[in-house]
């Protein structure tokens, strides 16, 4: 079973029916030893308790309420979170289900719901095949490994053929029902007649594009019932994680296509926006923050996600977007006006290290501007094919490991790759500790700078919420990589060099 929780989420809130008739679900669960069970609703990748039955006897379970339930798939769950069996709330909310605790799926029957009658027949078939397979395994006792494997494989081939035939016949039988829509979510759409490639084998490229283009055949993104099943979220996630090309531009295109199939503001639309926004804002894969920025600019800031986030949350998202938009791959970073360790001694004598307010810092700046201007070490003064821009803090334990490691790793490419390191100390109050660390660790090849005058707003402009933060910039100071570990920098520089070489004829 998926994660079992008792809470609810804002963007998946239920919509009340205008004329609620209520529900009355009786379950005769023979052999059930529980005295407390839950009626649980699927919703995207979570489950929510909608009712509880306690102190019942002899498996006589009753769930009853005056409000209609959301249509979709529900599950009977024990107090130990054991899943007993699933059923639909769709064509009826008044039904009687019978089952035996010794074989729940194989004994299911229902009065009052055609959908569940159809669904239970499938579950009984599967349960029967599982029993048959169990007997097959028993027959292998005493066989050697080779004979046992051959025997089981032959039986599996027969079982698979039977299951495939049954599935095809079953899908025809339930066509036009919600049971069909549910079963369709688990049905893989694969080509029947695959053409041959030039090597005489089945054309894998044809198979892939067929599979991709037919992946969502029969899935109605306007029908919120499919979101209340245990299959829809897995199908969507698998498509984006394993089917399409893992590139931000492709992901953006596919998200837009999917959302266009939904009812704007509807449950599925809202759920997908919430899911994708969180997924790609949190992504650790280089370049995928572009997807988050696209979602923010296209849907959230335009008001097309008003059912997903509150005004306060939208405001916070906008603040995040304003930072990340300027740090996308190939974005040209802003200039940095910094002071190096030598200039730091002079600046400290001006009083910047003891200034207690932004006004006093500003006053000191204008008072000393003529002395300060020639002291500035700027990012754009760095002339190299690549600039490794590093933000770190002298009291950061991870930085104390990563900075020397970066220094040592870059020695391997010295003379082979035109690269310089612009290392920014993020805490000006650690001036003495910073200088001591540089000297002791002999990290003298870097351009070491800091911002005692607080001109650059480093935290927001470069999204520094922890250190170290490492960017790789090209000669024009455009971002080519970001948030790398020290051990990744050299390999990424080599990769950039390899892709930058002119083609040979």
FENBEL-V264224 format. One record per run of one state. SS is the DSSP state (a for helix, b for strand, c for the rest). FROM is the first residue (numbers start at 1). LEN is the number of residues. If there is no record, write none. Layout:
BEGIN
SS|FROM|LEN  SS|FROM|LEN
END
This chain:
BEGIN
c|1|3  b|4|1  c|5|5  a|10|3  c|13|10  b|23|8  c|31|5  b|36|8  c|44|2  b|46|9  c|55|5  b|60|6  c|66|6  b|72|7  c|79|4  b|83|7  c|90|4  b|94|7  c|101|4  a|105|3  c|108|1  b|109|3  c|112|2  a|114|26  c|140|5  a|145|29  c|174|4  a|178|8  c|186|10  b|196|1  c|197|5  b|202|1  c|203|1  a|204|10  c|214|10  a|224|5  c|229|3  a|232|12  c|244|4  a|248|13  c|261|6  a|267|15  c|282|7  a|289|12  c|301|10  a|311|17  c|328|4  b|332|1  c|333|4  b|337|4  a|341|10  c|351|7  a|358|10  c|368|1  a|369|5  c|374|3  b|377|2  a|379|3  c|382|4  b|386|7  c|393|4  a|397|15  c|412|7  b|419|7  c|426|2  a|428|13  c|441|6  b|447|4  c|451|7  a|458|4  c|462|7  b|469|5  c|474|4  b|478|5  c|483|3  a|486|15  c|501|5
END
